Amino acid sequence: MSELSIKVIVGGRTYPLTIKREEEEKIRKAVSEIENNIKNLKDNYAVVDMQDLLAMTSLEYATESIRKNSSVEFDHLSEEIMKLKEELEN
């Protein structure tokens, strides 16, 4: 696994990163999504302060992550319940 040094721009600031080569596409996609979200917030709300835009973007992504994790946990529990139900029926 080789490492790669890249620079990304988030919220108008440049950040140097050292990443695994195979992660580059994911990192660049994440940066693109963050920048798109910042642009959408600027366009749809009267927010211009970059710190506020980054905070709102972070909140949106954290909320989405929690929602997805809850869904995965629920799906896992549903599968376990179905297995137990089948065992009880047999």
SEFI-400811 format. One line per 10 residues: number of its first residue (from 1); their letters; for each residue x, y, z of C-alpha. Coordinates in steps of 0.25 Angstrom, whole numbers. Each point is the difference from the previous one (the first is absolute). Layout:
! residues N
NUM) a) X/Y/Z  ...
This chain:
! residues 90
1) mselsikviv) 0/0/0  6/13/-5  -3/13/6  -3/13/-8  2/14/4  -12/9/-5  -5/14/3  -15/2/2  -8/13/1  -11/0/10
11) ggrtypltik) -8/13/3  11/8/-7  11/-5/8  11/-10/-6  3/-12/8  12/-10/-3  -3/-14/3  8/-13/-1  -10/-11/-4  0/-15/-5
21) reeeekirka) 0/1/-15  -13/-8/-1  -7/10/9  2/12/-9  -13/-1/-8  -8/-1/13  7/12/6  -2/8/-12  -14/-4/-1  -2/4/15
31) vseiennikn) 6/13/-3  -9/3/-12  -12/-4/8  4/10/11  3/11/-10  -14/-3/-6  -7/1/13  7/13/4  -5/6/-14  -14/-5/2
41) lkdnyavvdm) 0/6/14  5/13/-5  -10/0/-12  -12/-3/9  2/7/13  6/13/4  12/-6/5  14/5/-4  9/-3/11  9/-11/-3
51) qdllamtsle) 0/-6/14  -15/0/1  -1/-7/-14  11/-10/4  -8/-2/14  -13/-2/-7  6/-10/-10  7/-8/11  -14/-1/7  -7/-5/-12
61) yatesirkns) 11/-10/-3  0/-5/15  -15/-1/0  0/-8/-13  11/-9/6  -8/-3/13  -13/-2/-8  7/-10/-9  7/-7/12  -14/-1/7
71) svefdhlsee) -6/-6/-13  11/-11/-1  -1/-3/15  -15/-2/-2  2/-9/-12  10/-8/7  -10/-2/12  -11/-3/-9  8/-11/-6  3/-6/13
81) imklkeelen) -14/0/4  -4/-7/-12  11/-11/3  -5/-1/14  -15/-1/-5  4/-11/-10  8/-8/11  -12/1/9  -10/-5/-11  9/-12/-3
